[in-house]
Amino acid sequence: MSVTCAEAAAQLGVSPSQVRRWVQAGAPVVREGRPMLVEVADLQRWRQFQAADALDALAIAMLHSVRCEMADGRTAPQLLSIDERRAAALMLAAYRRAHSEMTGRDGDTEVCDAIAQLRRIAGMPV
């Protein structure tokens, strides 16, 4: 069922301006203009795809920070004065939290290559 941005916002627990920002960023609309109409289920699917892309990028950045030098020439483990295994475990904990906040689901169920590599470094099962 098509609803206005305000109605969609109320159902999703966000502000109407947030829904309009999503539409400006490419979220699907049923009808543009006034009133703009959207499908809540379509918005939810679009947000899930956006979250998945962001989580993949986050996982890659976390792996990169454990293994590669940053701008100052040090890796994250060197910067934190911990070993690579502990740094990987710390990154995994942060990823799980971000995944849960962005999707409402446990981050351990979906494993991309970067997360699998971090788990191996941390000595955890993949």
Protein Blocks (a to p, Z undefined) as FASTA:
>chain_A
ZZdfklmmmmnopafklmmmmmmnopacfbgcjdddddfklmmmmmmmmmmmmmmmmmmm
mmmmmmpccfkopafklmnopafklmmmmmmmmmmmmmmmmnopafklpccfklmmmmmm
nopaZZ
